[in-house]
Amino acid sequence: MQYPASRTAAISTTALTLASALTVTAASALEHQDRHAAPKRLNASAQSGSFDILTRQASGLKAKFTERDGTPVAGLPVKFTVSGDKTLLCEAATNAGGYAECKSPAFPPLPASAVELLTTGYDATTHGTPHYAATTTHNTIGLTAP
């Protein structure tokens, strides 16, 4: 069947318009899939720890990580480090309440790191994940002696 030239032009224009609309819609869908939500920022707080001068052991290192609305975040790996020189003291994961705590004695820092720990305190840091931004909290260390 043969159509008049004006009808062929109308069909071609309609087909072109439809193809363009499909291309724009597909491109928009792909672009939307490529966009990821920015990682959420967390609230964090650390508890004051203590350092036994005889055993050179830090204890009481504890930090809490929550979403902005106060919801605890479980399962985040947390590194506890000396604030100044970043010497690793211990690692723990947050529990259902959002707390990470070094239950066993932390690694004994070298003498220079021990002085740094006593003067600058410690940091509890969780590295960024696809869902949460990297977060650090800080607190001090007190001396204990028998």
Backbone torsions as a table, in degrees:
resi	resn	phi	psi	omega
1	MET	NA	138.4	-178.0
2	GLN	-113.7	133.7	-179.8
3	TYR	-102.1	155.5	174.9
4	PRO	-64.5	155.1	-176.7
5	ALA	-56.4	-38.6	-178.1
6	SER	-67.0	-36.7	179.0
7	ARG	-72.1	-38.5	177.7
8	THR	-61.4	-41.6	178.9
9	ALA	-64.9	-39.6	179.7
10	ALA	-66.3	-42.0	179.2
11	ILE	-64.8	-42.5	179.2
12	SER	-63.6	-41.4	179.4
13	THR	-65.5	-42.9	178.8
14	THR	-63.9	-44.1	179.0
15	ALA	-63.2	-40.6	178.7
16	LEU	-65.4	-42.4	179.2
17	THR	-63.5	-44.1	179.0
18	LEU	-63.7	-43.3	178.8
19	ALA	-62.6	-40.8	178.6
20	SER	-64.6	-42.8	-179.8
21	ALA	-63.4	-41.8	178.3
22	LEU	-64.7	-38.8	179.2
23	THR	-64.2	-45.4	179.7
24	VAL	-64.1	-42.7	179.7
25	THR	-63.6	-44.0	179.4
26	ALA	-64.5	-42.7	179.2
27	ALA	-63.7	-40.6	179.3
28	SER	-64.5	-40.6	179.0
29	ALA	-64.7	-42.6	178.4
30	LEU	-64.4	-41.8	179.8
31	GLU	-63.3	-40.3	179.9
32	HIS	-64.3	-38.1	178.9
33	GLN	-67.7	-33.0	-178.4
34	ASP	-73.7	-22.4	-179.6
35	ARG	-81.2	121.8	177.2
36	HIS	-106.4	149.6	176.5
37	ALA	-67.4	143.0	178.0
38	ALA	-65.4	145.2	178.4
39	PRO	-59.5	142.2	179.6
40	LYS	-72.4	143.6	173.6
41	ARG	-83.5	145.4	-178.6
42	LEU	-110.5	156.4	167.5
43	ASN	-93.3	144.2	179.5
44	ALA	-144.6	145.4	174.7
45	SER	-146.0	147.5	-179.2
46	ALA	-121.6	150.0	179.2
47	GLN	-94.7	146.5	178.1
48	SER	-65.2	129.7	179.8
49	GLY	-97.5	-177.5	177.6
50	SER	-136.9	158.9	-178.2
51	PHE	-131.7	120.8	178.9
52	ASP	-84.6	117.1	-174.6
53	ILE	-70.3	-25.2	179.5
54	LEU	-78.4	-45.0	-177.5
55	THR	-91.9	-9.4	-176.5
56	ARG	55.2	42.1	179.5
57	GLN	-115.6	134.7	173.9
58	ALA	-92.0	144.4	177.3
59	SER	-145.7	168.3	178.5
60	GLY	74.8	19.1	178.7
61	LEU	-80.1	114.8	-174.1
62	LYS	-148.8	137.8	178.8
63	ALA	-140.6	151.3	179.1
64	LYS	-120.1	135.1	178.6
65	PHE	-123.5	125.2	179.4
66	THR	-133.8	160.2	170.9
67	GLU	-71.5	169.9	-176.7
68	ARG	-58.5	-30.4	-179.1
69	ASP	-84.9	3.3	178.3
70	GLY	96.3	-2.9	178.9
71	THR	-68.3	123.1	179.3
72	PRO	-64.0	147.1	178.3
73	VAL	-110.3	117.8	-179.0
74	ALA	-97.7	150.2	172.8
75	GLY	84.0	9.4	177.6
76	LEU	-82.0	129.2	174.4
77	PRO	-74.6	134.5	-177.4
78	VAL	-126.3	134.0	175.0
79	LYS	-107.5	130.6	175.3
80	PHE	-101.9	122.2	-176.7
81	THR	-132.7	158.2	171.9
82	VAL	-66.1	131.7	-174.0
83	SER	-58.5	-45.9	-175.4
84	GLY	-73.9	-55.0	-173.6
85	ASP	-100.8	0.8	176.4
86	LYS	63.0	24.3	174.5
87	THR	-62.7	131.2	-180.0
88	LEU	-70.3	127.2	176.4
89	LEU	-97.7	-43.9	178.8
90	CYS	-172.6	171.7	177.4
91	GLU	-133.6	147.3	177.7
92	ALA	-156.1	162.6	176.1
93	ALA	-110.1	150.5	178.2
94	THR	-70.1	143.1	178.6
95	ASN	-92.5	-171.2	-178.1
96	ALA	-60.7	-24.9	178.1
97	GLY	-87.7	-0.2	-179.7
98	GLY	87.8	4.9	-177.6
99	TYR	-93.8	137.5	169.4
100	ALA	-115.7	131.9	-176.9
101	GLU	-143.7	138.2	174.5
102	CYS	-86.9	96.4	-176.1
103	LYS	-74.6	-36.7	176.0
104	SER	-89.0	159.3	179.9
105	PRO	-55.4	138.8	178.4
106	ALA	-69.5	159.3	177.7
107	PHE	-56.2	136.5	178.0
108	PRO	-71.5	124.0	179.0
109	PRO	-73.8	156.3	174.4
110	LEU	-63.7	160.4	-176.9
111	PRO	-52.0	-44.0	-179.7
112	ALA	-64.3	-39.5	178.8
113	SER	-69.1	-32.8	177.6
114	ALA	-63.7	-42.8	177.2
115	VAL	-62.9	-44.1	178.7
116	GLU	-61.4	-42.3	179.3
117	LEU	-60.9	-44.1	-179.2
118	LEU	-69.3	-30.4	-177.7
119	THR	-91.9	-30.8	-176.1
120	THR	-112.8	-16.0	-179.9
121	GLY	87.8	-159.4	-177.1
122	TYR	-131.4	160.0	175.6
123	ASP	-117.0	144.7	171.3
124	ALA	-116.7	118.8	-172.4
125	THR	-126.3	134.3	169.8
126	THR	-114.0	131.8	-179.9
127	HIS	-78.8	158.1	-177.9
128	GLY	-62.1	147.4	174.3
129	THR	-125.2	173.0	176.0
130	PRO	-59.7	-25.2	-177.2
131	HIS	-99.4	-27.6	-174.3
132	TYR	-128.8	140.4	177.7
133	ALA	-75.3	154.0	175.7
134	ALA	-58.9	139.3	-176.0
135	THR	-140.6	139.4	177.1
136	THR	-130.6	139.7	172.6
137	THR	-127.3	159.2	-172.2
138	HIS	-135.0	148.5	169.8
139	ASN	-156.8	177.9	-173.8
140	THR	-98.2	170.6	176.8
141	ILE	-123.8	132.7	175.0
142	GLY	-103.3	159.4	179.5
143	LEU	-88.7	140.7	170.9
144	THR	-129.0	148.1	177.6
145	ALA	-144.6	149.6	-179.7
146	PRO	-67.0	NA	NA
